[in-house]
Amino acid sequence: MVAASFVQGFLSMGFQLVASRQLAPFFGTTLFVWAFIISTFLAAFSIGALAGGACSRGGASGIARAAAVFGVIGTAGFAFTAFAGHASLQAIDSAFPDLAIALALACPLLFFVPVMALSAVLPLFIELLSRRGGGGGLSAGIIYGVSTVGNITGVMATAFLLIPNLPTSRILVLWAAAAAACFWAFRALMKGAAETT
């Protein structure tokens, strides 16, 4: 679960830089654009944590089911962003000349759902680690601490390796594929961990 937390952090925060690249051709990279991106991600982190926390109180089968549901939702969200994001941005840009309205529609449409689903798995990790005797506070500290290291690594790797060497469209497809694989692995991990607690 600790390694999975690192991967979750890598994917969720690295995606923020990919999001900025996807928006840039339509809306630029101004502070205004970044304010909408960051706010959308923070809202997704918050709602995801609340949703995951609510689902963490179930039994072993409930936790595994929650992981599966978040996996399907997250994978679908990443796939939509990868394969329909450009067309969606073209439509929004054409229909809404006001930048604030366009960003208020585009950011939640493309980024909220997948990031929310990624954030929802952390409370599930914390619950399972706590059930293994880690204690609530210690388990939360470990999971969120490692996830934050993943955040940093994801940002740096995306900024210095992926974005300079790959087109945004390819990065988005890779992100969708990586997220699908990770959600499947998260679900298997949590099912196995839940069955042994």
N, C-alpha and C positions, 0 to 999 in steps of 0.2 A: 504493500500500500504506500510505502514511503516513496519508492521509485515511481509508482503511478502518479503520485502527487506532483513529482517533478515534471513528468510529461504533461500533466494537466496544466501546470503553470506555464510551461514552454508554449503549448498550443494557444492558450487563452490570451497571453500578452503579446506574443509574437504576431498574432493575428491582428492586433491593433495597428501595427505598422503596415501590414498588408492591406488593411482597410483604408488607410490613408492613401496608399498608392492607387487603390481602385477608385477612390473618389476624385483624385487629383485631376484627371483629364476633364472632368465636368465642372468641378467646383474650386479647384486650386488647393493650396496647402496652407491657407492663412490661419491665423490664430482662431478665427471664427469657426473654420471647419474643424480644427482640432478640439474646440470646445464641445461641439456636437459629438464628435467621435468619443472623447473621454467620458462625457456624460452618458452616452448610450452604453458604453462598456461598464461604467460604474453601476448604472441601473440594472444591467444584466447580472453583474456580480451579486448585487443585493437580492434581487428576486430569486436568482439561482440558489443562493445560500439559504433563503427562507424556504424555498420549495424542497431542497435536499434535507434541510433540518426537519421539516414536517414529515418527510418520508422515512427518516432514519429511525423512527420510534417503532416501526413494525418489526415483526419477527424476521428470521433468516430468509424466508421465501419472499417476504414483503420488500426487503432491501434488494434482493436480486431482481425482483420485478421492477422496482423503481429504477434500478440501474439500466435495465433493458429499455424502459420507456424513455428515460433521458437519452439513452444511446440512439434510439430511433429518431427522436426529436432533433437531437444535435446533428446527427448525420444528415438528415433531411435539410436542416438549416444551412450547413456548410455546403451541401450539394447545390442548393438553390443559389447561394451567393456565388459559387464557382461557375455555374452554367447559365444562370439567368440574371446574374448581377449586372452585367454590362447593358443588356437590353432594358432592364428595369431602370437603370440610371439614365439611359437615353430618353426613356418615356417620361420620367420625372423631370428631367432637365427641360424637356420641350414643353411640358404641361404647366410647370410652375416656375416662372421667371424670378420670383422672389427667392433669394438664396436661403433665407431662414426657413421658409416653408419647405423648400426642396430638401434641405438637409434634415429637417424634422421628420420627413417621410422616409428618406433614403436610409439614414443610419439605423433606425429601428427595424426597417424591413430587411436589411441585409445582414446586420450584425447582432441584433439583440438575441434572437433565438439560439443560435449556436453557442454563443458565449454564456448565456443563461444555463444551457444544458451542461456545459463544461463545469460551471461553478457549482451546480447542484450535486456533483459527485463528491465534493470535498466533505460535506457533513456526513455522507455515508461512510467515507474512509475513517473519519474521526470516530463515529459510532462503533465501527467494527474494531478499531484499534483500542478504544476504551473498553470494549467488552473482553478484550484479551488481557485486561489488567493494567492498561497504561494509565488509566485515570483520565477524567474529562479534560482537565486543564493541560496536562502533559501531552495528551493525544492531539488536542487542538493546536498546541504550540508546535509540535513536530510536523503535523500535516501542513499547516499554514506557512511555517518557516521554510519547509522544503519546497512547497509550491511557489513561494516568493523567489527562491533561488532559481526555480524553473522559469519564472517570469523574466528575471534578469537575463538568463541564458537565451531565452526565446527572443527577446528584444535584440540582443547583441548579434546572435546568429542570423536573424532575419535582416538586420541592418547592414551587416558587414559581409555576409556570405550569400544569402538568397537574393535579396533585391538587386545587388550589383551584377549578378550573374544570370538571372532568369527573368523572363517577362512576367508581369503580374498575373496574366491569365494562367500561366503554367504553375506559378506559386499557389494560386487559388485551388487548382485541381489537385496539386500535391497535398495541400492543407486538408481538403475534403477527404482524400484517400487516407491520410494519416489519422484524421479524426475518426473516421469509420473504423479503422483498425484498432485505435486506442479505446474507443467506446466498447467494442466487442471484447477487448482484453480486460477493460475495467469491469465489465459485467461478469466475465468468467472469474476474475479475481475475487470480486465481492461475493459471488455465489459460493465459491470454495471457502472463503474466509467465514462467511455467515454460517455455513454448515458445520464448521469446526468450533464455533463459539457456543 
